[in-house]
């Protein structure tokens, strides 16, 4: 029989993370790698573990993550949001604490498209008078 798990989807920029939370020994796996192996930057690990620390279940839950697309920062924020949503599904009473910590708000900023005649979305080519 399969283990009972709770799932949350997190998105940021071009990244999407599917996070599954189940009771266990505190194992955290991201794309078949350990958390500190996949996200070696110290700030990223602290940001991802923020929702677990807020709820107070840092060592008592197993977390499995599949994250695709984007870069390191986008993936970090996507995993954080997915984890917060999974924890909220698991125990709805933690919603006010997660909301107060800012873990349930999706950062909707996306990369702006490039416009014709410009170098980037808003950067114009250098103006020359002569």
C-alpha positions in Angstrom: 0.0 0.0 0.0 1.3 3.5 -0.9 2.2 6.1 1.7 -0.4 8.8 2.2 1.0 12.1 0.9 -0.2 15.7 0.4 0.7 17.6 -2.7 1.3 21.3 -3.6 2.2 23.0 -6.8 4.5 26.0 -6.8 5.4 28.3 -9.7 7.8 31.2 -10.2 9.1 32.7 -13.4 9.5 29.7 -15.8 9.8 27.1 -13.0 7.2 24.7 -11.8 7.6 22.5 -8.7 5.5 19.5 -7.6 6.0 19.0 -3.9 4.8 15.9 -2.0 4.8 15.9 1.8 4.4 12.7 4.0 5.2 11.7 7.5 8.6 10.4 8.0 12.2 11.1 9.2 12.9 14.5 7.7 14.3 13.4 4.3 14.2 16.1 1.6 14.7 15.0 -2.0 14.7 17.3 -5.0 14.9 15.6 -8.5 16.3 12.4 -6.9 19.1 14.4 -5.1 19.4 15.6 -1.6 18.4 19.2 -0.9 21.9 20.4 -0.1 23.2 18.7 -3.3 20.6 20.3 -5.6 20.5 23.7 -4.0 24.1 24.2 -2.6 23.7 28.0 -1.9 23.0 28.5 1.8 20.3 31.2 1.3 18.3 28.9 -1.0 18.2 26.1 1.5 17.0 28.5 4.3 14.3 29.9 2.0 13.0 26.5 1.0 12.9 25.3 4.7 11.2 28.4 5.8 7.6 27.0 5.7 8.7 23.9 7.6 10.3 26.0 10.3 7.2 28.3 10.6 5.0 25.2 11.1 7.5 23.6 13.4 7.8 20.3 11.6 11.3 20.6 10.2 12.6 17.0 11.1 9.3 15.1 11.1 8.2 15.2 7.5 9.6 13.6 4.3 9.5 15.9 1.3 9.8 14.8 -2.3 10.1 17.5 -5.0 10.1 17.4 -8.8 11.1 20.8 -10.2 11.4 21.8 -13.9 12.3 24.9 -15.9 13.8 28.2 -15.1 16.9 29.0 -13.1 18.1 28.6 -9.5 16.2 31.5 -8.0 12.9 30.7 -9.8 13.2 27.0 -8.8 13.9 28.0 -5.2 10.8 30.2 -4.9 8.7 27.6 -6.7 9.7 24.8 -4.3 9.0 27.2 -1.3 5.5 28.0 -2.5 4.7 24.3 -3.4 5.9 23.2 0.1 3.8 25.9 1.8 0.7 24.8 -0.2 1.3 21.1 0.6 1.6 21.9 4.3 -1.6 23.9 4.2 -3.4 21.0 2.5 -2.1 18.7 5.2 -3.1 20.8 8.2 -5.4 23.8 7.3 -4.8 25.3 10.8 -1.3 26.5 9.7 -2.7 28.8 7.0 -2.5 32.0 9.1 1.1 31.4 10.1 2.2 30.6 6.5 0.3 33.7 5.3 1.9 35.9 7.9 5.4 34.6 6.8 4.6 35.4 3.2 4.9 31.8 2.0 1.5 31.5 0.3 1.8 34.5 -2.0 2.8 33.7 -5.6 5.4 36.1 -7.1 3.7 36.8 -10.4 6.6 38.7 -12.0 7.6 37.2 -15.4 10.2 38.2 -17.9 8.9 40.9 -20.2 8.9 40.1 -23.9 11.4 41.8 -26.3 9.9 44.6 -28.5 10.9 45.1 -32.1 13.6 47.8 -32.7 14.8 47.5 -29.1 17.7 45.4 -27.7 15.7 44.1 -24.7 12.2 44.7 -23.5 12.9 48.4 -22.9 16.5 49.1 -23.7 16.8 51.2 -26.9 19.9 51.1 -29.1 22.4 53.9 -28.5 21.3 57.2 -30.0 23.9 58.9 -32.3 23.4 62.4 -33.4 25.7 62.1 -36.4 
